[in-house]
Amino acid sequence: MNGGPSVSVSGSARDEILASVRAAIGEGQAAADVPRDYAGVSSGDQDDLVGLLVERLVDYRANVVVTDAESVAARVAEILAEAGAVRALTAPGLPETWTPQGVSLVQDEDSLTAAELDEIGHVITTCALAIASLGSLVFDHRANGQGRRAITLVPDHHICIVGEDQIVASLPDAIARLHRSVREGLPVTFVSGPSATSDIELRRVEGVHGPRRLDVVIARLSGQTDGRGGAG
C-alpha cells in the first residue's frame, strides 16, 4: 500500500503522553460540569406556530395556503387546476371533506409502480405532524391519508394537508409525539420543502430525488385564515 512510513507508539512513549495529559489537567481532578440545558417539549401559542411554519416552508420554496377546515377541498382543487392536473393520486384514508372535486382521482394501491406514480404526477396526502421551527413535514405513513413512502417521493407534485393541531414547535416535540410510531416499527420520513440539491458550484437543482413542487394547505380549526404564501 502506498503512503508514508508507518509509525508505532511504544508503550513507554504512550505512558509519557498520558502522563503529560494527566499533569496538564490535574491528577484526580473532578470532571468539568457540562451544561445540559437541552431543548425539551415546549408549549407555544398556536397562532405563532402557524405563522412560523408558513415562514419556514416559504423559505424552503414551498407554496403555502392557510384556510379554514371547511375550505380545504376547494383550495386543493384550485392548486390542481393551477398546476394543470388532469388526474391526481389520493392516499388511502384521506378525509372525504378534504377530497377535491373537478379532477379525476386515483386512490393509491400498493400495486401501482413507480412509473405509474410518475405518470399521474400529482398526489394529495395528509401528514403525521409538522415542525414549525424546522419547516418540516413528518410522515409515519399510517393509512390515515398519509400513504406509503413512495407516493411522497415519486410524483412530481405533492399537496400535503396539515391540520392546525398537528403543528408542533420543535424537534423534541415531534419526537415526543412519534414514540408510538417508532415502537410499532413504522417508517418515519421528514420532508423540508420540495426536493433540491446543489452541485459543487452551488447551482440548485430541484426534483432529483423527490417532488419538484410542494404545496402545503394548513387547515385552521379556529376558522381564522392568514391568506396564501409562496415562493416567488
GROMACS elastic network, one bead per residue, 0.5 to 0.9 nm:
[ bonds ]
;  ai    aj funct       b0    kb
    3     6     6  0.84285   500
    4     7     6  0.89841   500
    9    12     6  0.81457   500
    9    13     6  0.60936   500
    9    14     6  0.62888   500
   10    13     6  0.52293   500
   10    14     6  0.62149   500
   10    15     6  0.85933   500
   11    14     6  0.51364   500
   11    15     6  0.61528   500
   11    16     6  0.86705   500
   12    15     6  0.50226   500
   12    16     6  0.62270   500
   12    17     6  0.87531   500
   13    16     6  0.50600   500
   13    17     6  0.63220   500
   13    18     6  0.87212   500
   14    17     6  0.51369   500
   14    18     6  0.62148   500
   14    19     6  0.84812   500
   15    18     6  0.51598   500
   15    19     6  0.59731   500
   15    20     6  0.85566   500
   16    19     6  0.50366   500
   16    20     6  0.62122   500
   16    21     6  0.87089   500
   17    20     6  0.51257   500
   17    21     6  0.63499   500
   17    22     6  0.87541   500
   18    21     6  0.50009   500
   18    22     6  0.61756   500
   18    23     6  0.85645   500
   19    22     6  0.50779   500
   19    23     6  0.61376   500
   19    24     6  0.85964   500
   20    23     6  0.50840   500
   20    24     6  0.61729   500
   20    25     6  0.87998   500
   21    24     6  0.50823   500
   21    25     6  0.63474   500
   21    26     6  0.83049   500
   22    25     6  0.53447   500
   22    26     6  0.55803   500
   22    27     6  0.54493   500
   22    28     6  0.84312   500
   23    26     6  0.51114   500
   23    27     6  0.63040   500
   24    27     6  0.83963   500
   25    28     6  0.87074   500
   25    29     6  0.70886   500
   26    29     6  0.54132   500
   26    30     6  0.89821   500
   28    31     6  0.89017   500
   29    32     6  0.87227   500
   30    33     6  0.87505   500
   31    34     6  0.86141   500
   35    38     6  0.86117   500
   37    40     6  0.85930   500
   39    42     6  0.81729   500
   39   170     6  0.84510   500
   39   171     6  0.87457   500
   39   172     6  0.69088   500
   40   170     6  0.84883   500
   40   171     6  0.87553   500
   40   172     6  0.56701   500
   40   173     6  0.72259   500
   41   169     6  0.83487   500
   41   170     6  0.76574   500
   41   171     6  0.85300   500
   41   172     6  0.55747   500
   41   174     6  0.85583   500
   41   176     6  0.74436   500
   42   168     6  0.84869   500
   42   169     6  0.67744   500
   42   170     6  0.75868   500
   42   172     6  0.81841   500
   42   173     6  0.66737   500
   43    46     6  0.87748   500
   43   168     6  0.83549   500
   43   169     6  0.73241   500
   43   173     6  0.88573   500
   44    47     6  0.85588   500
   44    48     6  0.71594   500
   44    49     6  0.68564   500
   44   168     6  0.83645   500
   44   169     6  0.68445   500
   45    48     6  0.52905   500
   45    49     6  0.63847   500
   45    50     6  0.88820   500
   46    50     6  0.62177   500
   46    51     6  0.86243   500
   46   164     6  0.77559   500
   46   165     6  0.81132   500
   46   167     6  0.79734   500
   46   168     6  0.85976   500
   47    50     6  0.52070   500
   47    51     6  0.62890   500
   47    52     6  0.86504   500
   48    51     6  0.51360   500
   48    52     6  0.60910   500
   48    53     6  0.85504   500
   49    52     6  0.50818   500
   49    53     6  0.60320   500
   49    54     6  0.85542   500
   49   131     6  0.86711   500
   49   132     6  0.57269   500
   49   133     6  0.80639   500
   49   164     6  0.89421   500
   49   167     6  0.68808   500
   49   168     6  0.71246   500
   49   169     6  0.63376   500
   50    53     6  0.51766   500
   50    54     6  0.62248   500
   50    55     6  0.86601   500
   50    66     6  0.87272   500
   50   132     6  0.70579   500
   50   164     6  0.71919   500
   50   167     6  0.71903   500
   50   218     6  0.81901   500
   50   220     6  0.88411   500
   51    54     6  0.52066   500
   51    55     6  0.62413   500
   51    56     6  0.87571   500
   51   132     6  0.82469   500
   51   226     6  0.83266   500
   52    55     6  0.50492   500
   52    56     6  0.62037   500
   52    57     6  0.85634   500
   52   132     6  0.55626   500
   52   133     6  0.65819   500
   52   134     6  0.89969   500
   52   135     6  0.79449   500
   52   169     6  0.88285   500
   53    56     6  0.51960   500
   53    57     6  0.60355   500
   53    58     6  0.85309   500
   53   130     6  0.78661   500
   53   131     6  0.70260   500
   53   133     6  0.66023   500
   53   134     6  0.76183   500
   53   135     6  0.53151   500
   53   136     6  0.81710   500
   53   167     6  0.79699   500
   53   169     6  0.87642   500
   54    57     6  0.51749   500
   54    58     6  0.61272   500
   54    59     6  0.85619   500
   54    63     6  0.89232   500
   54    64     6  0.65692   500
   54    65     6  0.85695   500
   54    66     6  0.84921   500
   54   132     6  0.78473   500
   54   135     6  0.74963   500
   54   216     6  0.89354   500
   54   218     6  0.88200   500
   54   229     6  0.73617   500
   54   230     6  0.87742   500
   55    58     6  0.53375   500
   55    59     6  0.62859   500
   55    60     6  0.88997   500
   55   132     6  0.86645   500
   55   135     6  0.77695   500
   55   229     6  0.84868   500
   56    60     6  0.64917   500
   56    61     6  0.89072   500
   56    62     6  0.89284   500
   56   132     6  0.71650   500
   56   133     6  0.71094   500
   56   134     6  0.66035   500
   56   136     6  0.82384   500
   56   192     6  0.89188   500
   57    60     6  0.50993   500
   57    61     6  0.65361   500
   57    62     6  0.54060   500
   57    63     6  0.74758   500
   57    64     6  0.73052   500
   57   132     6  0.86463   500
   57   134     6  0.83939   500
   57   136     6  0.74913   500
   57   192     6  0.73274   500
   57   193     6  0.62848   500
   57   216     6  0.83363   500
   57   230     6  0.83062   500
   57   231     6  0.89447   500
   58    62     6  0.51072   500
   58    63     6  0.63621   500
   58    64     6  0.70581   500
   58   135     6  0.84686   500
   58   193     6  0.81569   500
   58   229     6  0.69467   500
   58   230     6  0.54647   500
   58   231     6  0.56081   500
   59    62     6  0.74283   500
   59   135     6  0.83429   500
   59   193     6  0.83772   500
   59   230     6  0.87483   500
   59   231     6  0.74279   500
   60   135     6  0.77013   500
   60   192     6  0.67584   500
   60   194     6  0.72763   500
   60   231     6  0.80394   500
   61   193     6  0.61965   500
   61   194     6  0.69945   500
   61   213     6  0.84869   500
   61   214     6  0.80335   500
   61   230     6  0.68190   500
   61   232     6  0.80382   500
   62   192     6  0.86664   500
   62   193     6  0.53432   500
   62   194     6  0.63972   500
   62   213     6  0.70174   500
   62   214     6  0.51609   500
   62   215     6  0.58397   500
   62   216     6  0.71333   500
   62   229     6  0.86984   500
   62   230     6  0.60856   500
   62   231     6  0.61765   500
   63   193     6  0.89445   500
   63   213     6  0.80735   500
   63   214     6  0.63303   500
   63   216     6  0.61809   500
   63   217     6  0.85452   500
   63   228     6  0.80322   500
   63   229     6  0.61165   500
   63   231     6  0.60171   500
   64   214     6  0.85901   500
   64   215     6  0.57983   500
   64   217     6  0.59296   500
   64   218     6  0.74922   500
   64   227     6  0.87500   500
   64   228     6  0.58489   500
   64   230     6  0.54808   500
   64   231     6  0.86664   500
   65    75     6  0.77091   500
   65   215     6  0.77538   500
   65   216     6  0.62746   500
   65   218     6  0.61267   500
   65   219     6  0.85952   500
   65   225     6  0.88273   500
   65   226     6  0.81194   500
   65   227     6  0.63323   500
   65   229     6  0.61813   500
   65   230     6  0.81104   500
   66    72     6  0.89213   500
   66   216     6  0.84023   500
   66   217     6  0.59067   500
   66   219     6  0.62572   500
   66   220     6  0.69447   500
   66   224     6  0.86170   500
   66   225     6  0.54886   500
   66   226     6  0.56203   500
   66   227     6  0.55160   500
   66   228     6  0.60029   500
   66   229     6  0.81871   500
   67    70     6  0.81968   500
   67    71     6  0.63800   500
   67    72     6  0.66108   500
   67    75     6  0.78819   500
   67   217     6  0.72668   500
   67   218     6  0.62302   500
   67   219     6  0.53464   500
   67   220     6  0.58595   500
   67   223     6  0.73999   500
   67   224     6  0.72436   500
   67   226     6  0.72017   500
   67   227     6  0.69594   500
   67   228     6  0.84147   500
   68    71     6  0.55590   500
   68    72     6  0.67681   500
   68   218     6  0.80531   500
   68   219     6  0.52229   500
   68   221     6  0.63860   500
   68   222     6  0.73135   500
   68   224     6  0.64542   500
   68   225     6  0.62803   500
   69    72     6  0.54807   500
   69    73     6  0.85672   500
   69    97     6  0.86216   500
   69    98     6  0.80975   500
   69   163     6  0.80144   500
   69   218     6  0.82881   500
   69   220     6  0.58105   500
   69   221     6  0.61089   500
   69   222     6  0.86090   500
   69   223     6  0.71241   500
   70    73     6  0.75022   500
   70    74     6  0.85403   500
   70    97     6  0.73717   500
   70    98     6  0.79601   500
   70   219     6  0.82622   500
   70   223     6  0.85241   500
   71    74     6  0.53789   500
   71    75     6  0.62790   500
   71    76     6  0.87382   500
   71    97     6  0.88481   500
   71    98     6  0.80706   500
   71   219     6  0.82375   500
   72    75     6  0.51675   500
   72    76     6  0.61639   500
   72    77     6  0.85986   500
   72    97     6  0.78165   500
   72    98     6  0.55300   500
   72    99     6  0.81449   500
   72   100     6  0.81559   500
   72   161     6  0.79971   500
   72   217     6  0.71257   500
   72   218     6  0.81531   500
   72   219     6  0.66112   500
   73    76     6  0.51454   500
   73    77     6  0.61584   500
   73    78     6  0.86949   500
   73    96     6  0.87358   500
   73    97     6  0.66028   500
   73    99     6  0.52727   500
   73   101     6  0.74285   500
   74    77     6  0.50450   500
   74    78     6  0.62752   500
   74    79     6  0.87549   500
   74    98     6  0.82207   500
   74    99     6  0.85705   500
   74   100     6  0.61785   500
   74   101     6  0.76761   500
   75    78     6  0.50662   500
   75    79     6  0.63207   500
   75    80     6  0.87597   500
   75   100     6  0.81505   500
   75   217     6  0.76636   500
   76    79     6  0.50864   500
   76    80     6  0.62747   500
   76    81     6  0.86261   500
   76    98     6  0.80414   500
   76    99     6  0.79680   500
   76   100     6  0.60889   500
   76   101     6  0.89335   500
   76   124     6  0.83709   500
   76   159     6  0.75862   500
   76   161     6  0.87409   500
   76   215     6  0.89517   500
   76   217     6  0.75000   500
   77    80     6  0.51666   500
   77    81     6  0.61399   500
   77    82     6  0.85791   500
   77    99     6  0.84913   500
   77   100     6  0.51111   500
   77   101     6  0.63460   500
   77   102     6  0.69568   500
   77   103     6  0.75875   500
   78    81     6  0.50878   500
   78    82     6  0.60865   500
   78    83     6  0.85681   500
   78   100     6  0.88460   500
   79    82     6  0.51126   500
   79    83     6  0.62142   500
   79    84     6  0.87125   500
   79    85     6  0.88127   500
   79   159     6  0.83945   500
   79   215     6  0.78933   500
   80    83     6  0.50310   500
   80    84     6  0.62395   500
   80    85     6  0.52475   500
   80    86     6  0.82038   500
   80    87     6  0.88225   500
   80    88     6  0.80815   500
   80   100     6  0.89637   500
   80   103     6  0.79011   500
   80   122     6  0.80274   500
   80   159     6  0.87974   500
   81    84     6  0.50398   500
   81    85     6  0.59121   500
   81    86     6  0.82493   500
   81   102     6  0.85075   500
   81   103     6  0.81940   500
   82    85     6  0.77071   500
   83   157     6  0.86820   500
   85    88     6  0.68612   500
   85   103     6  0.73511   500
   85   104     6  0.88691   500
   85   120     6  0.87079   500
   85   121     6  0.81542   500
   85   122     6  0.70996   500
   86   103     6  0.59556   500
   86   104     6  0.63938   500
   86   105     6  0.88261   500
   86   120     6  0.84047   500
   87   103     6  0.58623   500
   87   105     6  0.57021   500
   87   106     6  0.72021   500
   87   120     6  0.61159   500
   87   121     6  0.79497   500
   87   122     6  0.71434   500
   87   123     6  0.89950   500
   88   103     6  0.71175   500
   88   104     6  0.63934   500
   88   105     6  0.50491   500
   88   106     6  0.61334   500
   88   107     6  0.85362   500
   88   120     6  0.61803   500
   88   121     6  0.70659   500
   88   123     6  0.54559   500
   88   124     6  0.72067   500
   89   104     6  0.86770   500
   89   105     6  0.57878   500
   89   107     6  0.56542   500
   89   108     6  0.61721   500
   89   117     6  0.79793   500
   89   120     6  0.68802   500
   89   121     6  0.79843   500
   89   122     6  0.60218   500
   89   124     6  0.61761   500
   89   125     6  0.87117   500
   89   151     6  0.83115   500
   89   155     6  0.88434   500
   90    93     6  0.85728   500
   90    94     6  0.68627   500
   90    99     6  0.82796   500
   90   105     6  0.66853   500
   90   106     6  0.60586   500
   90   108     6  0.60046   500
   90   122     6  0.87498   500
   90   123     6  0.57858   500
   90   124     6  0.50202   500
   90   125     6  0.64021   500
   90   145     6  0.76272   500
   90   146     6  0.89291   500
   90   147     6  0.81572   500
   91    94     6  0.58733   500
   91   106     6  0.87711   500
   91   107     6  0.59819   500
   91   108     6  0.55820   500
   91   109     6  0.84681   500
   91   123     6  0.76812   500
   91   124     6  0.65879   500
   91   125     6  0.56069   500
   91   126     6  0.80912   500
   91   143     6  0.76679   500
   91   144     6  0.79057   500
   91   146     6  0.58444   500
   91   148     6  0.79143   500
   91   151     6  0.80131   500
   92    95     6  0.89439   500
   92   107     6  0.63500   500
   92   108     6  0.65229   500
   92   109     6  0.80870   500
   92   125     6  0.86802   500
   92   143     6  0.57771   500
   92   144     6  0.65476   500
   92   145     6  0.52757   500
   92   146     6  0.73888   500
   92   147     6  0.61446   500
   93    96     6  0.84441   500
   93   142     6  0.88865   500
   93   143     6  0.56116   500
   93   146     6  0.76873   500
   93   147     6  0.81775   500
   94    97     6  0.85584   500
   94    98     6  0.70515   500
   94    99     6  0.70368   500
   94   124     6  0.82208   500
   94   125     6  0.67715   500
   94   126     6  0.70236   500
   94   143     6  0.84186   500
   94   144     6  0.61263   500
   94   146     6  0.75263   500
   94   147     6  0.89021   500
   95    98     6  0.53871   500
   95    99     6  0.65690   500
   95   144     6  0.80332   500
   95   145     6  0.70662   500
   96    99     6  0.50381   500
   96   100     6  0.84820   500
   97   100     6  0.81755   500
   98   161     6  0.84060   500
   99   105     6  0.89663   500
   99   124     6  0.86130   500
  100   103     6  0.73558   500
  100   105     6  0.86153   500
  101   104     6  0.81174   500
  101   105     6  0.86703   500
  106   109     6  0.89789   500
  106   120     6  0.86730   500
  108   111     6  0.82543   500
  108   112     6  0.69835   500
  108   117     6  0.86905   500
  108   147     6  0.76737   500
  108   148     6  0.87660   500
  108   151     6  0.80749   500
  109   112     6  0.57573   500
  110   113     6  0.78875   500
  110   148     6  0.80044   500
  112   115     6  0.80840   500
  112   116     6  0.59362   500
  112   117     6  0.65869   500
  113   116     6  0.51388   500
  113   117     6  0.62490   500
  113   118     6  0.85457   500
  114   117     6  0.50437   500
  114   118     6  0.60467   500
  114   119     6  0.85625   500
  114   150     6  0.75511   500
  114   151     6  0.85921   500
  114   154     6  0.65423   500
  114   155     6  0.85640   500
  115   118     6  0.50441   500
  115   119     6  0.61609   500
  115   120     6  0.88355   500
  115   154     6  0.85020   500
  116   119     6  0.50255   500
  116   120     6  0.64251   500
  116   121     6  0.86816   500
  117   120     6  0.53628   500
  117   121     6  0.63798   500
  117   122     6  0.83389   500
  117   123     6  0.87078   500
  117   150     6  0.83685   500
  117   151     6  0.69883   500
  117   154     6  0.62806   500
  117   155     6  0.57405   500
  118   121     6  0.50222   500
  118   122     6  0.82928   500
  118   154     6  0.57614   500
  118   156     6  0.69331   500
  119   122     6  0.87489   500
  119   155     6  0.76623   500
  120   123     6  0.80263   500
  120   155     6  0.69677   500
  120   156     6  0.88006   500
  121   154     6  0.79029   500
  121   156     6  0.51360   500
  121   157     6  0.60213   500
  121   158     6  0.84569   500
  121   211     6  0.89570   500
  122   155     6  0.56107   500
  122   156     6  0.63537   500
  122   158     6  0.59458   500
  122   159     6  0.75996   500
  123   151     6  0.69040   500
  123   152     6  0.75309   500
  123   155     6  0.65277   500
  123   156     6  0.84059   500
  123   157     6  0.64004   500
  123   158     6  0.50827   500
  123   159     6  0.60481   500
  123   160     6  0.83198   500
  124   145     6  0.82651   500
  124   146     6  0.85011   500
  124   151     6  0.89646   500
  124   152     6  0.89020   500
  124   157     6  0.87956   500
  124   158     6  0.62064   500
  124   160     6  0.58980   500
  124   161     6  0.76453   500
  125   144     6  0.88930   500
  125   145     6  0.53417   500
  125   147     6  0.68602   500
  125   151     6  0.87212   500
  125   152     6  0.80947   500
  125   158     6  0.77209   500
  125   159     6  0.63554   500
  125   161     6  0.62550   500
  126   129     6  0.87863   500
  126   139     6  0.83536   500
  126   144     6  0.75414   500
  126   145     6  0.50864   500
  126   147     6  0.82603   500
  126   159     6  0.83581   500
  126   160     6  0.52784   500
  126   162     6  0.61141   500
  126   163     6  0.83612   500
  127   130     6  0.75154   500
  127   137     6  0.67770   500
  127   138     6  0.61046   500
  127   139     6  0.51118   500
  127   140     6  0.76646   500
  127   141     6  0.78150   500
  127   142     6  0.88832   500
  127   144     6  0.85295   500
  127   145     6  0.73787   500
  127   146     6  0.53587   500
  127   147     6  0.89176   500
  127   160     6  0.68808   500
  127   161     6  0.69340   500
  127   162     6  0.63590   500
  127   163     6  0.86239   500
  127   166     6  0.83127   500
  128   137     6  0.78082   500
  128   138     6  0.56344   500
  128   140     6  0.60578   500
  128   141     6  0.77281   500
  128   142     6  0.81344   500
  128   144     6  0.89310   500
  128   146     6  0.74319   500
  128   162     6  0.83972   500
  128   166     6  0.70619   500
  128   178     6  0.85230   500
  129   136     6  0.86867   500
  129   137     6  0.62409   500
  129   138     6  0.53379   500
  129   139     6  0.70224   500
  129   162     6  0.72078   500
  129   163     6  0.81535   500
  129   165     6  0.84366   500
  129   167     6  0.58004   500
  129   168     6  0.72392   500
  129   174     6  0.73860   500
  129   177     6  0.86033   500
  130   134     6  0.85950   500
  130   135     6  0.72020   500
  130   136     6  0.56688   500
  130   138     6  0.57613   500
  130   139     6  0.88203   500
  130   162     6  0.72569   500
  130   163     6  0.89473   500
  130   166     6  0.61270   500
  130   168     6  0.62029   500
  130   169     6  0.85115   500
  130   174     6  0.79086   500
  131   134     6  0.55746   500
  131   135     6  0.57316   500
  131   136     6  0.52101   500
  131   137     6  0.64821   500
  131   138     6  0.76836   500
  131   166     6  0.86219   500
  131   167     6  0.59058   500
  131   168     6  0.51100   500
  131   169     6  0.57241   500
  131   170     6  0.56322   500
  131   171     6  0.66509   500
  131   173     6  0.81959   500
  131   174     6  0.68480   500
  132   135     6  0.51748   500
  132   136     6  0.70546   500
  132   137     6  0.89727   500
  132   167     6  0.64550   500
  132   168     6  0.60518   500
  132   169     6  0.51276   500
  132   170     6  0.65094   500
  133   136     6  0.80807   500
  133   168     6  0.83905   500
  133   169     6  0.58720   500
  133   170     6  0.55821   500
  133   171     6  0.80591   500
  134   137     6  0.88047   500
  134   169     6  0.85413   500
  134   170     6  0.71061   500
  134   171     6  0.77948   500
  134   192     6  0.76572   500
  135   191     6  0.85202   500
  135   192     6  0.60003   500
  135   193     6  0.76875   500
  136   190     6  0.62341   500
  136   191     6  0.53751   500
  136   193     6  0.73363   500
  137   160     6  0.85745   500
  137   162     6  0.85472   500
  137   189     6  0.81369   500
  137   190     6  0.57202   500
  137   191     6  0.50268   500
  137   192     6  0.63251   500
  137   193     6  0.83804   500
  138   174     6  0.84062   500
  138   188     6  0.69733   500
  138   189     6  0.56352   500
  138   191     6  0.63231   500
  138   192     6  0.88744   500
  139   142     6  0.79956   500
  139   146     6  0.67673   500
  139   147     6  0.87968   500
  139   149     6  0.82777   500
  139   187     6  0.79871   500
  139   188     6  0.55661   500
  139   189     6  0.50813   500
  139   190     6  0.65552   500
  139   191     6  0.81894   500
  140   146     6  0.76717   500
  140   147     6  0.89063   500
  140   148     6  0.87571   500
  140   149     6  0.86464   500
  140   178     6  0.81612   500
  140   181     6  0.66608   500
  140   182     6  0.86434   500
  140   186     6  0.59864   500
  140   187     6  0.55720   500
  140   189     6  0.64733   500
  141   144     6  0.80028   500
  141   145     6  0.82692   500
  141   146     6  0.51676   500
  141   147     6  0.52761   500
  141   148     6  0.53409   500
  141   149     6  0.65229   500
  141   186     6  0.72672   500
  141   187     6  0.68726   500
  141   188     6  0.72507   500
  141   189     6  0.82227   500
  142   145     6  0.73911   500
  142   146     6  0.59841   500
  142   147     6  0.64873   500
  142   148     6  0.76917   500
  142   181     6  0.89689   500
  142   186     6  0.80426   500
  143   146     6  0.61838   500
  143   147     6  0.59029   500
  143   148     6  0.81448   500
  144   147     6  0.74213   500
  146   149     6  0.84807   500
  146   151     6  0.89041   500
  146   152     6  0.85621   500
  146   160     6  0.86704   500
  147   150     6  0.81875   500
  147   151     6  0.67189   500
  147   152     6  0.78821   500
  148   151     6  0.60193   500
  148   152     6  0.74858   500
  149   152     6  0.55732   500
  149   153     6  0.66847   500
  149   154     6  0.89431   500
  149   187     6  0.81377   500
  149   188     6  0.88852   500
  149   189     6  0.77082   500
  150   153     6  0.51587   500
  150   154     6  0.58560   500
  150   155     6  0.84614   500
  151   154     6  0.56593   500
  151   155     6  0.63708   500
  151   158     6  0.84736   500
  152   155     6  0.69444   500
  152   157     6  0.88771   500
  152   158     6  0.66370   500
  152   191     6  0.89968   500
  152   210     6  0.74519   500
  152   211     6  0.75227   500
  153   156     6  0.79663   500
  153   158     6  0.84580   500
  153   195     6  0.86823   500
  153   209     6  0.70629   500
  153   211     6  0.61109   500
  154   157     6  0.87334   500
  154   209     6  0.79694   500
  154   210     6  0.58546   500
  154   211     6  0.66527   500
  155   158     6  0.68246   500
  155   210     6  0.74087   500
  155   211     6  0.59716   500
  155   212     6  0.87443   500
  156   207     6  0.71197   500
  156   210     6  0.68964   500
  156   212     6  0.54542   500
  156   213     6  0.64717   500
  156   214     6  0.86710   500
  157   194     6  0.87312   500
  157   210     6  0.88824   500
  157   211     6  0.52984   500
  157   212     6  0.62858   500
  157   214     6  0.60352   500
  157   215     6  0.78604   500
  158   194     6  0.84292   500
  158   211     6  0.62736   500
  158   212     6  0.83265   500
  158   213     6  0.63415   500
  158   215     6  0.62978   500
  158   216     6  0.83683   500
  159   213     6  0.84272   500
  159   214     6  0.59885   500
  159   216     6  0.58158   500
  159   217     6  0.73819   500
  160   214     6  0.76190   500
  160   215     6  0.63116   500
  160   217     6  0.62207   500
  160   218     6  0.84879   500
  161   215     6  0.85434   500
  161   216     6  0.58782   500
  161   218     6  0.59457   500
  161   219     6  0.71497   500
  162   165     6  0.83255   500
  162   166     6  0.65752   500
  162   167     6  0.76930   500
  162   216     6  0.71052   500
  162   217     6  0.61127   500
  162   219     6  0.60928   500
  162   220     6  0.89427   500
  163   166     6  0.52664   500
  163   167     6  0.72715   500
  163   217     6  0.84841   500
  163   218     6  0.58713   500
  163   220     6  0.67024   500
  163   221     6  0.74783   500
  164   167     6  0.57416   500
  164   218     6  0.63987   500
  164   219     6  0.56761   500
  164   220     6  0.52351   500
  164   221     6  0.62291   500
  164   222     6  0.87486   500
  165   168     6  0.80088   500
  165   219     6  0.88943   500
  165   220     6  0.83500   500
  165   221     6  0.76864   500
  167   174     6  0.89316   500
  168   171     6  0.81385   500
  168   173     6  0.60582   500
  168   174     6  0.65030   500
  169   172     6  0.84417   500
  169   173     6  0.64567   500
  169   174     6  0.80268   500
  170   173     6  0.53090   500
  170   174     6  0.64963   500
  170   175     6  0.89063   500
  171   175     6  0.61793   500
  171   176     6  0.86052   500
  172   175     6  0.50599   500
  172   176     6  0.61837   500
  172   177     6  0.87566   500
  173   176     6  0.51751   500
  173   177     6  0.65117   500
  173   178     6  0.88090   500
  174   177     6  0.52056   500
  174   178     6  0.61703   500
  174   179     6  0.88934   500
  175   178     6  0.50167   500
  175   179     6  0.63113   500
  176   179     6  0.58509   500
  176   180     6  0.89124   500
  177   180     6  0.74326   500
  177   181     6  0.84335   500
  178   181     6  0.52634   500
  178   182     6  0.63028   500
  178   183     6  0.87448   500
  178   188     6  0.86072   500
  179   182     6  0.51741   500
  179   183     6  0.62117   500
  179   184     6  0.86673   500
  180   183     6  0.50939   500
  180   184     6  0.62013   500
  180   185     6  0.87063   500
  180   186     6  0.89413   500
  181   184     6  0.51229   500
  181   185     6  0.63722   500
  181   186     6  0.54342   500
  181   187     6  0.79626   500
  181   188     6  0.79231   500
  182   185     6  0.50621   500
  182   186     6  0.58404   500
  182   187     6  0.76580   500
  182   188     6  0.78023   500
  183   186     6  0.77256   500
  185   188     6  0.89915   500
  191   194     6  0.78458   500
  191   195     6  0.84822   500
  192   195     6  0.81221   500
  193   196     6  0.81396   500
  193   212     6  0.89942   500
  193   213     6  0.82531   500
  193   214     6  0.63468   500
  193   215     6  0.88582   500
  194   206     6  0.71352   500
  194   207     6  0.72360   500
  194   210     6  0.70951   500
  194   211     6  0.56335   500
  194   212     6  0.52690   500
  194   213     6  0.54539   500
  194   214     6  0.51922   500
  194   215     6  0.87812   500
  195   205     6  0.83914   500
  195   206     6  0.54459   500
  195   207     6  0.50215   500
  195   208     6  0.65860   500
  195   209     6  0.60770   500
  195   211     6  0.55019   500
  195   212     6  0.56599   500
  195   213     6  0.78976   500
  195   214     6  0.85705   500
  196   204     6  0.66059   500
  196   205     6  0.55592   500
  196   207     6  0.61084   500
  196   208     6  0.67387   500
  196   209     6  0.76794   500
  196   210     6  0.80520   500
  196   211     6  0.88370   500
  196   212     6  0.76482   500
  197   202     6  0.85997   500
  197   203     6  0.81643   500
  197   204     6  0.57183   500
  197   205     6  0.53830   500
  197   206     6  0.64357   500
  197   207     6  0.83992   500
  197   208     6  0.73314   500
  197   209     6  0.86675   500
  198   201     6  0.74653   500
  198   203     6  0.51493   500
  198   205     6  0.59481   500
  198   206     6  0.86742   500
  199   202     6  0.51420   500
  199   203     6  0.56206   500
  199   204     6  0.70671   500
  199   205     6  0.80174   500
  200   203     6  0.75266   500
  201   204     6  0.89472   500
  205   208     6  0.70247   500
  206   209     6  0.82197   500
  206   210     6  0.82175   500
  206   211     6  0.79103   500
  206   212     6  0.53968   500
  206   213     6  0.85529   500
  207   210     6  0.52079   500
  207   211     6  0.52505   500
  207   213     6  0.79593   500
  208   211     6  0.80384   500
  208   212     6  0.79415   500
  209   212     6  0.88283   500
  210   213     6  0.89790   500
  211   214     6  0.67312   500
  215   230     6  0.86261   500
  219   222     6  0.89658   500
  219   223     6  0.83831   500
  219   225     6  0.85207   500
  220   223     6  0.55122   500
  220   224     6  0.62160   500
  220   225     6  0.66298   500
  221   224     6  0.77314   500
  222   225     6  0.85394   500
  225   228     6  0.88119   500
  226   229     6  0.87496   500
